[in-house]
Amino acid sequence: MIKYFKKFLSKRKIELSEFDKNNPLGSGGERVDFIFNQNFDYGKLDMYQKNHYRRYEFALKNISVDDICGDFACGSGYGSIMLSDVASKVTGVDINKKVIATIKKRYKGNDKVKFINKDLLKLNYQNLYSTIISFETIEHFHEEEICKLFALFNKALVAKGKLIFSTPYMQEDSKAARELGFHQTFFIDENKIKGWLDIAEFEDPIFYYQDYVNHEIISTKRNPDFIICIVTKS
């Protein structure tokens, strides 16, 4: 299914463009899809793919050897495979059965990664993961569900475990955004995130920012398209 994505709805006055037009894993979701293998060529990725890939690169730099990682809302699974270069085990979770079935076949040779079909709001892990990664996830939930999601992430982490996540920065609530149908919570900024994390008993969030111009993840806020957060379990 061809999906369309207007880059945060005229924030930079970019025209409506095809989002991930070659994505075989559409299935009503919003997933960046490409196959990650030894022939992977970053230069051939489109703007959205490059941006997404850089976030997993960032996560890799912030996990340790032998970490047990959860990649929650793993989408097409390439990020879970990337994480397994450092982590000892990775669990990739996605709500879509077709997606999970496809990526299980696609990456069946990697014994360090396990893909599971599950609703994130029904996670029941406890004190298992040293790091949880969840990119472009919380905006897909209603605001009252985000605190519950963060609480489930907290429960799944070991003591002093880390949560690394990202979300669109200050995306406007508009008719065009609603028509896309993917996002449920808008105008997400540092203060909203701090409030949700505090309720879920996380502490000391550190914020980074990223845009669609150069894709770099930096600590300086310069007209960002995404906010990335690292936070530790209390």
N, C-alpha and C positions, 0 to 999 in steps of 0.2 A: 504494500500500500504506500503510495507516495504521500508524504507528509510535508507540510509547509511550515516554515519557521521564520518569522519576522524578527530580526535580531533585536530582541527586547523592544520591539514595537516603536520603531522610529527614534530610539534613543540617540543613534548616530545617523538617523535619516537614511538608513540602508533599505533598499527596496526589498519587497517580499521575494524570498528565494527558496529554491528547493532545499529542504533539509535532508541530508543523507540520502540522496536520490537513488543510490544503489543498494540501499539497506534491505536485505532479505528478511530481516527480523522485525519488520514494522509492527504488526500485530496490535495496533492501537496504542503503541507506546512511543516513547521519545528516546531512542537509543542510537548512540554513535557506533557504527559497525564497520569494522575492517578486520581482516585476518592478521594476527600477529605471529610471525614466524621468522626464520632466518633470512627470508627474502624481503622482510619488511623495509619499506622506504618512506621515511618521514616526509621527504620532499614531495611525495605524490599525494599526501593527504590534503583534504580540503580545509577550509578555515575552521569549521566546527570540529573536525577530527583532530587537527593540530592542537587546538585549545584544550580539548578533552585529554589528549595524550599527555600534554604537559602537566596536567594535574596528577596523573599517575606517576610521572617522573618525580614530581614533588613528594608524593607519598613514599616512593622508594627510598628517597634520601632521608626519610624520617622514620624508618623502621629498622630494626636490628636483626642481625643474623639469628636464625632460629625462632623468630617471632611466630606466633600463631595468629593469623590475620583473618578477619571477616571482611569480605567485600560485599557490602549489603546494598542491594540495587545494582547488581553487577552488570546488568545489560548484556552486551554481546560477549562478555567474558574475557576480552583481551587484557583488561587491566588485572584481573585475577592471575592470569598467566605471567604478566610482568612482575607482580608482587612475589610470585613463587621463585624468582631469581634470587631473592634474599630470604624470604620467610621459609620456615620449615613446612608449614601447612597453610593452605588458604581455603576458606569456604566462600564460594560465590553464591549469593542468593538473589533470585529474581521471581517476581510474581507470575510471570508468563510461562506456561508449560511448553509452548512451542519454542520459545527462546532457549529454555534450559535443555530441551531435547536436542536442539540443533547444536548448541555449543558443547554439550557432552560428547557428541560425535566429532566435532571439529577439533577438540583438544584432548581426545581420549588417550593420547600418549603421555600426558603429564600426570604422574601419580601423586604429586604434591597438592593438586587442586581438586576439590570436590564441588560440584555444582548442584544446588538444591532449589526446587520449586517451592516457594513459600511466601505468604503474605508477611511483610516485615512487622506488622502490628500483632502478629501471632508468634513472634520469636520467643523461644523458651530456654535460651542458653543462660548459663550462670557461671561466672568466674572462669571463663574458658579462654577468651581472646586477649592477647597482649596489645593488639592494635585493631581497631575497626575503621575501615575506610567506607565512606558513603558519599559519593559525588552526585550532585544534582538530584537530591532525594526529597528533602523536606518540603520543597515548594509544591510537590505533588500531593501533599496532605493538607487537610484543613488545619487551621491554627491550633484548635483544641487537641488534635491528634499528634502534633509535633512534640509536645511535652511527654506524651506517652511513649512515643518512638525513642526519644532521648533517654527516657528511664529504662527502656528495654535494652538499649545499647549499654547503658551504665551497668545494668545487671549482668550483661554478657561479658564485660571486661573484668580482668583480674585487677587486684589492687594496684593503683598507679598506672593502670593501662591507659592508652591514648585513643582518642577519637579524632579522626581527620575527616572533615567534610567540607563541601562547597555548595553554594547556591547562587542563583542570580542576585545581583546587588540592586536593591531598590527598583525591581521591576514593577512597572505601573499596572494597576488593575484597570483594564480597558475592555471594550467590546471585542477587539481583535484578539486579545489574550484569552478571553473566555471562549471565543469561537474555536480556538486551537484545541481547547479542552484538556490540556495536559496539566496546567498549574492551578492550584487551589488557594495558595497563600501568596500575597504580594507585599511590596514595600518592605522587604526584609533587609534590616541593617544590623549594625553591631549591637544596639540596645535591645532589639527584639531577641536576637540570638542569646545575649547574656541573660535575659530574663528566662528564656526557656531552659537554658543550661543550668541556671541556678536552681530552678524547681527540680530538675533531674539530678541534682547533687554533683555536678561537675564544677571544677574550679579553675580559675586563672586562664581563660581563653586567650589565645594569641591569634591575631588576625593578619591575613595576607590578602593581596588583591591581584586581579588579572583582567586584562582586556583583550579584545579581538584584534588589536593592532599588532602587537609583538608577541603575545601569548606568554610573556614572562610572568612569573609569580613573585611579587615583591611586597615589602612591608609598607611601602609608601602608597597612599591612596591617590591615584591620578586618573580620575574619570573611569572608575572600574566597571566592568561588566559582571564580574564574579567576585564574591568574597569567599575566602578559604579560611578555615578555622582549625587549629589544633588545640585540644583541651584534654585535661587529665582527670581521671576518676579520683574523687576525693578519698 
